[in-house]
Amino acid sequence: MAEGEEPQESLEGEGPCMKAGSQEKAEPCEKAGPQEKAGPQEKVESQEKAEPGVWTQNQQKLLELALQTFPRGTVERWDCIAKVVPGRSKEECMIRYKMLAELVQKRKQAQS
């Protein structure tokens, strides 16, 4: 495969994750996300599922990266985000984001 070419593998069953405003073909979440940089997920995933209410540093980092990778307007945004955060569902990612956004808002109000 030449440099710059994308693999032609089929990822059937994966939902498209197209960035907002993109005219390119939708990419499957796993190809487009930051998960591959996180290392072996099997060991990490089993450790991170142990305490459902507690987010690990790795999960938080991956959530933040996924929020940047899949901005508002991305097709199936939260499905894509959940796929790159091991041990977390779409709903858990959404709840975590809302909680963090409220925390940031409160800090801004406190500074005013």
PELINHU-V181893 format. One line per field, one symbol per residue. ss: DSSP state (A for helix, B for strand, O for the rest). phi: phi as a letter, one per 30 degrees, with the letter a starting at -180 (. if undefined). psi: psi as a letter, one per 30 degrees, with the letter a starting at -180 (. if undefined). A space follows every 50 residues. Layout:
ss = ???
phi = ???
psi = ???
This chain:
ss = OOOOOOOOOOOOOOOBBOOOOOOOOOBBAAAAOAAAAAOOAAAAAAAAOO OOOOOOAAAAAAAAAAAAAOOOOOOOAAAAAAAAOOOOOAAAAAAAAAAA AAAAAAAAAAAO
phi = .ddjdcdcdcceicddbcdeidcdddcdeddccdedddjddddddddddd bddccddddddddddddddcdejddheddddddccdibdedddddddddd dddddddddddd
psi = klkfkkkgkkikfklkjklkgkflkkkkeeeflgefffakfeeeeeeffe jefkkleeeeeeeeeeeeeilkfkkhefeeeeffjkgkleeeeeeeeeee eeeeeeeeeef.
